[in-house]
């Protein structure tokens, strides 16, 4: 969850105000800090279960507050994540969250002060990356965050969509308690993280997030359910799906909706079995999955992909806090040797020319400051967009956001930054 304060379409010139100091959050101030966040988002209170989870997950030493007198008027926080990047490395990453400014204190530089302090803290911790999801994407570009991943929502009329289900010897599907089965599911999830850029390791406490199931937030659906795909002989977990069912009986005809939360599997065959189960549930006639990767195998499993009605939404925004360290840490899909001229007004230590060299997949990359002639010019925002391999430098150049100075450099760099699989954020924060 990354709440924030949206810019107004137009406003009168703001009055001059003294800067308000940014301070660390104290444990005793958490309730007022979080209530500020809720008000910045319109005032609706979270369900108690969700509120308690956020309280438990808050890292006080990474949370910031701004007060005007005794009133909390702004908030920001970060989680200490580890995120997969192209090449399979999993890097320490700041997950920016809980960003909100009261409507009475907008256009006074409060958000800018919070972002500046937060990025300085991230740098001091030695984290090369910061990431966020944005309720208002227009806000974060000016702080150097670039859109790096998309999510795909599918809504399928299940009776009209077929999934070939090749029998898998020794496989059984079993309904299980979501909470009781969570440890085994988490172990399987952990094996999937290095295989797709943008996925987050779940630190202790975060295993509760996929299980959050407050009755007040179900919108008429059932409690969370879980189906396990197991090896019948050994009991080893091979895949799982979490979902709920929203029943409906228009004219006494069953028309329930299967709401899919998670699907993970260790093999394509098991993945197909799980989707066949979800699409074939009794008393339902549609399946909705709001967050799938844009290259989800389901697009190629079904016999009529048009009926999935895929739609795109923005997901993860990436910010390189240390350009050199971040570019050295990821892998590259092809040999590359380019000089990047990077602009970064908000974190000036990144600005300048950087020579990036890598001899190909699986090889160590080098990225150091240089005085050589630049081959490409771009801002740190474009580097963030391209970093996980889901947005190409060539596409950004076509939008006028990357400029090629040496013929051939764009194609070379764009190929190298690519990823075989689309980056994906499996859940918000």
C-alpha positions in Angstrom: 0.0 0.0 0.0 1.5 3.3 -1.0 -1.0 6.1 -0.2 -0.1 9.6 -1.3 -1.5 13.0 -1.9 -2.6 13.8 -5.4 -1.7 17.1 -7.1 -4.6 19.4 -7.7 -5.5 20.3 -11.3 -5.2 24.0 -10.5 -4.8 26.0 -7.3 -4.2 29.5 -6.2 -0.6 30.4 -5.3 0.2 29.0 -1.9 0.9 31.1 1.0 4.5 31.1 2.4 4.9 28.7 5.3 7.8 27.8 7.5 9.2 24.4 6.6 7.8 21.7 9.0 10.5 19.3 10.3 10.5 15.6 9.4 11.0 13.3 12.4 11.1 9.6 13.0 7.9 7.9 14.2 7.5 7.1 17.9 5.6 3.9 18.8 3.1 5.9 20.9 2.2 8.0 17.9 1.4 5.2 15.6 -2.4 5.6 15.9 -2.4 9.3 15.1 0.2 8.7 12.3 -2.0 6.0 10.7 -5.1 8.0 11.1 -3.5 10.9 9.2 -2.9 8.4 6.4 -6.6 7.3 6.4 -7.8 10.9 6.3 -5.4 11.7 3.4 -7.1 8.9 1.6 -10.6 10.1 2.2 -11.2 9.3 5.8 -12.5 5.7 5.7 -11.1 3.5 8.4 -9.4 0.3 7.7 -10.8 -3.0 8.9 -9.4 -3.8 12.4 -7.6 -6.9 11.0 -5.8 -4.9 8.4 -5.0 -2.1 10.7 -3.4 -4.6 13.2 -1.4 -6.2 10.5 0.0 -2.8 9.3 0.8 -1.9 12.9 2.7 -5.2 13.3 4.6 -4.7 10.0 5.5 -1.1 10.5 9.2 -0.5 10.9 9.5 2.4 13.3 13.1 3.2 12.4 12.0 3.5 8.8 8.8 5.6 9.4 8.7 9.3 9.2 6.2 11.9 10.4 5.5 15.6 10.0 3.7 17.6 12.7 2.2 21.0 12.7 2.0 21.7 16.4 0.5 18.7 18.0 -1.2 17.4 14.8 0.3 14.8 12.6 -0.1 16.2 9.0 2.0 13.8 6.9 3.5 10.4 7.0 5.9 8.1 5.0 7.4 4.7 5.7 9.5 2.0 4.2 9.7 -1.8 4.5 13.0 -3.7 4.4 12.4 -5.9 1.4 14.5 -8.1 -0.8 13.5 -8.2 -4.5 14.4 -10.4 -7.4 16.1 -8.7 -10.4 17.1 -10.0 -13.9 19.7 -12.7 -13.5 18.2 -14.2 -10.4 19.8 -12.0 -7.7 17.6 -10.9 -4.8 18.6 -7.5 -3.6 17.9 -5.4 -0.5 15.2 -3.0 -1.5 13.3 -0.2 0.3 9.5 -0.7 -0.1 8.1 2.9 0.1 4.7 3.0 1.7 2.3 4.8 4.0 2.8 8.1 2.2 0.1 10.7 2.9 -0.3 14.4 3.4 -3.4 16.0 4.9 -5.3 18.2 2.4 -4.7 21.2 4.6 -1.0 20.9 4.1 -0.5 20.2 0.4 1.6 22.5 -1.8 3.9 23.4 1.1 6.8 21.2 0.2 5.9 18.6 2.8 5.9 15.6 0.4 9.2 16.7 -1.2 10.8 16.9 2.3 9.6 13.4 3.1 10.9 12.0 -0.1 14.2 13.7 0.2 14.7 12.5 3.8 13.6 9.0 2.9 15.9 8.6 -0.1 18.8 9.8 2.0 18.0 7.2 4.6 17.8 4.5 2.0 21.2 5.4 0.6 22.7 5.5 4.2 21.4 1.9 4.6 23.2 0.8 1.5 20.1 -0.1 -0.4 20.5 0.6 -4.1 16.8 0.4 -4.9 13.6 1.9 -3.7 10.2 0.7 -5.0 6.5 1.7 -4.5 3.0 1.3 -5.8 1.2 4.5 -6.5 -2.4 5.6 -6.0 -1.5 8.7 -8.1 1.3 7.7 -10.6 1.8 11.3 -11.7 3.3 12.2 -8.4 6.4 10.1 -8.2 8.1 10.7 -11.6 9.5 13.9 -10.3 11.2 12.0 -7.5 12.8 9.6 -9.9 10.5 6.6 -9.8 9.7 4.9 -13.2 6.9 2.5 -14.0 8.7 -0.9 -14.2 6.0 -3.5 -14.1 2.4 -4.0 -15.2 -0.3 -6.3 -13.8 -2.9 -8.1 -15.9 -6.5 -8.6 -14.7 -8.5 -11.4 -16.3 -12.2 -12.0 -16.1 -13.2 -15.2 -17.8 -16.6 -16.8 -18.4 -15.6 -20.2 -17.1 -18.0 -22.4 -19.0 -16.7 -20.9 -22.3 -13.0 -21.3 -21.5 -11.2 -24.6 -21.6 -7.9 -25.6 -20.2 -6.4 -28.9 -21.5 -5.5 -30.9 -18.3 -3.0 -33.5 -19.1 -3.1 -36.1 -16.4 -0.2 -35.9 -14.0 0.7 -39.2 -12.5 0.5 -39.2 -8.7 -0.9 -35.7 -8.4 -3.8 -35.0 -6.1 -5.8 -31.9 -5.4 -6.8 -31.3 -1.8 -8.7 -28.5 -0.1 -6.9 -27.2 3.0 -7.1 -24.6 5.6 -5.3 -21.5 4.2 -3.6 -20.7 7.5 -2.6 -24.3 8.4 -1.2 -24.8 4.9 0.6 -21.5 4.8 4.1 -22.7 5.9 4.3 -25.2 3.0 2.9 -22.6 0.6 5.5 -20.1 1.7 8.3 -22.5 1.1 7.1 -23.1 -2.5 6.6 -19.3 -3.0 10.2 -18.8 -1.9 11.5 -21.1 -4.7 9.6 -19.0 -7.3 11.0 -15.6 -6.2 14.4 -15.7 -8.1 12.7 -16.9 -11.3 10.8 -13.7 -12.0 12.1 -10.1 -11.6 10.0 -7.9 -9.3 9.0 -10.6 -6.8 9.5 -10.0 -3.1 10.9 -12.3 -0.5 8.5 -12.4 2.4 10.2 -11.6 5.6 8.8 -12.9 8.9 5.3 -11.4 9.4 4.7 -10.9 5.7 3.3 -14.5 5.3 0.2 -13.0 7.0 -0.4 -10.6 4.1 -1.7 -13.1 1.5 -4.0 -14.6 4.2 -5.6 -11.3 5.3 -9.3 -12.1 5.1 -11.3 -9.5 7.2 -15.0 -10.4 7.0 -15.8 -6.7 6.5 -13.7 -6.6 3.3 -15.1 -9.7 1.5 -17.8 -7.8 -0.4 -20.2 -10.8 -0.1 -17.7 -13.5 -1.0 -16.8 -16.6 1.0 -14.0 -16.8 3.4 -10.6 -17.5 1.8 -10.2 -21.0 0.5 -7.1 -23.0 -0.5 -6.5 -25.9 -2.8 -3.2 -27.8 -2.7 -1.6 -29.8 -5.5 0.5 -32.5 -3.9 2.5 -35.6 -4.8 0.1 -38.3 -3.5 2.9 -40.7 -2.5 5.2 -38.2 -0.6 2.7 -35.4 0.3 5.2 -32.9 -1.2 3.6 -29.6 -2.2 3.7 -29.0 -5.9 1.4 -26.0 -6.2 -1.5 -24.1 -4.6 -4.2 -21.7 -5.3 -6.1 -19.3 -2.9 -9.5 -18.0 -3.8 -13.0 -17.1 -2.6 -16.4 -17.6 -4.2 -19.0 -14.9 -4.5 -22.3 -16.7 -4.9 -25.1 -15.4 -7.1 -28.5 -16.9 -8.1 -30.2 -14.6 -10.7 -33.5 -16.2 -11.6 -32.5 -19.3 -9.6 -29.5 -19.9 -12.0 -26.1 -20.3 -10.3 -23.8 -17.6 -11.5 -21.0 -17.4 -8.8 -17.7 -15.7 -9.3 -14.4 -17.3 -8.4 -12.1 -14.6 -7.0 -8.5 -15.7 -7.5 -5.9 -14.4 -5.1 -2.8 -16.6 -5.6 -1.7 -19.4 -8.0 1.8 -20.8 -7.7 3.1 -24.1 -9.2 6.4 -25.9 -9.5 5.7 -27.1 -13.1 3.5 -26.2 -16.1 1.5 -29.4 -15.7 0.6 -28.5 -12.2 -0.2 -25.0 -13.1 -2.7 -26.2 -15.7 -4.3 -28.5 -13.2 -4.9 -25.7 -10.7 -6.4 -23.4 -13.4 -8.6 -26.2 -14.6 -9.9 -26.6 -11.0 -10.6 -22.9 -10.6 -12.4 -22.7 -14.0 -14.5 -25.8 -13.2 -15.9 -25.0 -9.8 -19.5 -25.9 -9.4 -22.2 -23.1 -9.2 -19.9 -20.5 -10.8 -19.8 -19.1 -14.2 -16.8 -16.7 -14.1 -13.4 -16.3 -12.8 -11.7 -13.0 -11.8 -8.0 -12.7 -11.2 -7.0 -9.1 -10.6 -3.2 -9.5 -10.5 -1.4 -11.8 -12.9 1.9 -11.3 -14.8 1.4 -9.9 -18.3 3.0 -13.1 -19.8 0.9 -15.5 -17.6 1.0 -19.0 -19.1 -2.8 -19.0 -18.8 -2.9 -16.9 -22.0 -1.5 -19.9 -23.9 -3.2 -22.6 -21.9 -6.8 -21.7 -22.7 -8.5 -22.6 -26.0 -10.0 -19.1 -26.4 -7.7 -16.4 -25.0 -10.0 -13.6 -26.1 -12.5 -14.6 -23.5 -10.0 -13.9 -20.7 -10.6 -10.2 -21.5 -7.1 -9.2 -20.2 -6.7 -5.6 -19.1 -3.5 -3.9 -17.9 -2.9 -1.8 -14.8 0.3 -0.2 -13.5 2.0 -1.9 -10.6 5.6 -1.4 -9.4 7.6 1.8 -9.7 11.4 1.5 -9.3 13.9 4.1 -8.3 17.7 3.6 -8.5 19.1 5.1 -5.3 22.7 4.1 -6.2 23.0 3.9 -10.0 26.4 2.1 -10.0 25.5 -0.5 -7.4 22.1 -1.2 -8.9 23.4 -1.7 -12.5 26.3 -3.9 -11.3 23.9 -6.1 -9.3 21.5 -7.3 -12.1 22.2 -9.6 -14.9 22.1 -8.8 -18.6 20.6 -10.8 -21.5 23.2 -9.9 -24.0 26.7 -8.3 -24.1 26.7 -4.6 -23.5 29.3 -1.8 -23.4 27.7 1.6 -23.2 28.2 5.0 -21.5 25.0 6.3 -20.0 24.6 10.0 -19.2 22.2 10.1 -16.3 20.3 13.1 -15.0 19.0 13.0 -11.4 18.0 16.3 -9.9 16.7 14.8 -6.7 19.7 12.5 -5.9 22.6 14.4 -7.4 25.2 11.7 -6.5 23.7 9.7 -9.4 24.1 12.4 -12.0 26.8 12.1 -14.6 28.2 9.5 -17.0 28.4 5.8 -16.2 30.2 3.1 -18.2 28.2 -0.1 -18.1 30.0 -3.3 -19.3 29.0 -6.9 -19.2 30.2 -9.7 -21.5 26.8 -11.5 -21.5 24.4 -13.6 -19.5 25.8 -15.0 -16.2 28.8 -12.7 -16.3 29.6 -10.0 -13.8 28.7 -6.5 -14.8 30.9 -3.4 -14.2 29.4 0.1 -13.8 31.6 3.0 -12.8 31.7 6.8 -13.3 33.5 7.9 -16.5 34.5 11.0 -18.5 34.0 9.2 -21.8 31.6 10.4 -24.4 28.0 9.4 -23.7 26.2 6.8 -25.9 22.8 7.3 -24.4 21.2 10.1 -22.3 18.3 9.5 -20.0 17.1 10.3 -16.5 17.1 8.0 -13.5 13.4 7.6 -14.0 13.9 5.9 -17.3 16.6 3.6 -15.7 14.0 2.7 -13.1 11.5 1.8 -15.8 13.9 -0.4 -17.7 15.7 -1.9 -14.7 13.6 -5.1 -14.3 13.4 -5.8 -18.0 9.7 -5.3 -18.5 10.0 -1.9 -20.2 12.5 -1.6 -23.1 14.9 1.3 -23.6 13.8 1.2 -27.2 10.2 1.9 -26.2 11.3 4.7 -24.0 13.4 6.2 -26.8 10.3 6.1 -29.1 8.5 8.2 -26.5 11.4 10.7 -26.5 12.6 9.8 -23.1 15.9 8.2 -24.1 18.3 9.8 -26.6 20.8 7.8 -28.6 24.1 9.6 -29.3 26.1 6.7 -30.8 24.3 4.8 -33.6 23.6 1.2 -32.4 23.9 2.0 -28.7 20.2 2.0 -28.1 19.6 -1.5 -29.7 22.6 -2.9 -27.8 21.5 -1.6 -24.4 17.8 -2.4 -25.0 18.6 -6.1 -25.7 20.9 -6.3 -22.7 18.3 -4.9 -20.3 15.6 -7.3 -21.4 14.2 -10.2 -19.3 13.0 -13.5 -20.6 10.0 -13.3 -18.3 7.9 -10.3 -17.5 8.6 -8.7 -14.1 5.7 -8.9 -11.7 4.8 -7.8 -8.2 2.7 -10.6 -6.7 1.1 -8.4 -4.0 1.0 -4.8 -2.8 2.5 -3.2 0.3 
